[in-house]
Amino acid sequence: MTSKQPDLVLLARVLTESGIDYALIGGLALQVHQAEPRTTLDIDVAVSSREAIPREALAAAGFAATGSFPYTENWQGPGGTPVQFSDDAAFADAIRRAASIDVANARLRVITVADLVRAKLRSATEPARRASKRLRDLADIQELLEEHPEIAQDLSADERAALHALLPGKSSMPPSAPARRPPASSSP
């Protein structure tokens, strides 16, 4: 994360000072939630809407707009790091649930592990996505489940079933979350 860290810290400060709700997603979120290092070239950011992107504040901080597409708006940080803002409605709840972490005296909002698994599941089942990327998404899901088995209880039955179908065999994903038992009563 060091090569993009100055741009990341500056981006987080601009977004925070602008009062923007956001969550870091993609490879950077994987770097936060996985023990194994993950290489990523860009910074992926989920925002509630494109109108929320603080364009003037970003430009004043040295970021430059580089392109606009149906669900993303692309920028480049002053250090050359690509930044991709996504306003995909599928991230709305994930933005609200984002966890805060501190990096280099800056507070970053990062998608939770369960929401990252959900995002990877959506990507892995997107037919238009390249097969190599879908396979990487499945590998990312498997690694996240191995490192964070407790998140199974945060996923819906449909999500668990889809993951079980995609990751059969010795997958870390149980077909259904274990039933929670009520605490034992001390009365006879």
N, C-alpha and C positions, 0 to 999 in steps of 0.2 A: 504494500500500500504506500510505501514511502515516496515513489516517484510522483504519484498523483496526490499525495497528502496535502501539499500547499493549496492546490486547487480545491480539494475536498473541504478543507478547513475554511477557506475563503467562501466557498459556496454555502456551507452550513451557516456561516455568520450572516451572509446576505439574506438567506431564506428566513433565518430566525429574526433578524432585525426588521424584515419586511412583514413579519407575522404570518408567514405562509405555512400551512399544514402540508407536510410532505413525508415521504418515507424513502429511504435508500432501498433499492431492490436489485435484483440481478446478481452479477458476480461479486460486487462489493458486499452485498448482504451475505453471500456465501462465505466471504473472507471473515466476516464477523462471527458467523455461527458454526463454522467448521474448524476442526483442529488441523486438518491438512491444508497447506497453502493452496490458494486458487489464484490463478493469473487472470486478470481482466484489464482490458485497455481503457475502458470508459467508466463513467459514473452514471448509473441509471437512477432516475428519481421519479417517483410517482407523485403526482399532484392532483388535487381535486378537479381542477379545470385549467385550461391553457390561459384563461384570462387572469388566473392567480399568479402566473409567472411574473416576477418583478423585473421586467425587461430593462427598465431604466437603471435600477440599482445594480443589476448584473453588468450592464455595459459600463457603468461608472466604476465598477470593481475590476474591469479589464476583461470581462467575458465577451465573446463575440458570437452572435447568432450565425449559424451556418446552414440551416435548412428547416423546412416545415413539411410534415407529412400527415396522413390522416389521423394517426394516434400519437404522434411524437413531434417534439420540437427540439432541434439539435443546436447545441452551442459548443464553444471551445473555451476552456479556461485559459487564463493568462500564461500558464505554464505549458499549454498545449494539450491538456487532457480533454478528450471529447466528453461532453455531458449530454445525456439524452433525457428529456422530460417526457413522461407519459401521462396522458389524462384518461387512460382506460378506466371506465367506470368499475371494472372488476376489482380495482385497487381501493375503492372508497372506504370499505370497512378496515382494510389493512392499514391505511393511512391513519385512521382514528386509533387503531390499536398499536401503532408503532412504539417500539421501545427506545428510550434515550440512552446513549452511551457517550462517554467523554473521550475525545481524541485530541491531543495537542491543544488543550485549553479551549476546545470547541465542543459544543453539544450537538451530536448527530442523532437523527431519528431514523431507526432502521426497522424494516419489516420484521415481524416476529417469525420464529422458526415455523410455526404452524401455517402462517400466511405465506411464507416462502415455499413450503411444500405445496400449498394450494396453487400458487402461481406457477410452480414448476409442473404440476399436474395439468393445468390448463395448457401450458406450452407443449408438454409432451403429447397431448392428444389433439393438437392443432394440425390438421392434415396439410395445410399450406406451408407449414414450417419444414425446413430441410431435415431429412432423416438423421443426419449426423447431429444436429442440434437437439432433436427429440431424444435421441439416445443419450446425449450428455445430460439432458434434463432428468431422464430416468436414473442415471448414475448419481446425479446430485441428490435426488429424492432418497435413493437407497442410503447414501452416505449420511444424510441428515437424520433418517430414521435410525440408523445404527448408533449415531452419536446422541440422539435425543428421543429414545423410545417412548418417553412419557407424553409426547405430543399426540400419540394415537388417540388419546381420550379427547383431544380438542377438535378432532376431525369428525365430520358427519358420517353417518352410516354409508351414504352414497360415495363419499370421498374414500372411505376405507375400502369399500368394495371395488372401486375403480383402481385403487392402488394395488389391491390384492390381485386383480386381473392382470395388471401391467407388470407386477413384480412377483410372479408365482414362485413356488418352490421354497427356498430358504430365505425368502424376503423377511425383513424385520417387521413388516406390516402384518399384524394379525387381521383375519377377515372381519372381526368385529372387536370393538374395545371391550375389555373385561368389565363385567358387571360390577358395579360398586355395591358393596354390602353395607348395610347400616351398621353402626357401632353396636357391639354386644351390649345387651342390657344387663345391669347388675341385679334386677329384680327377678324372682323365680318364675 
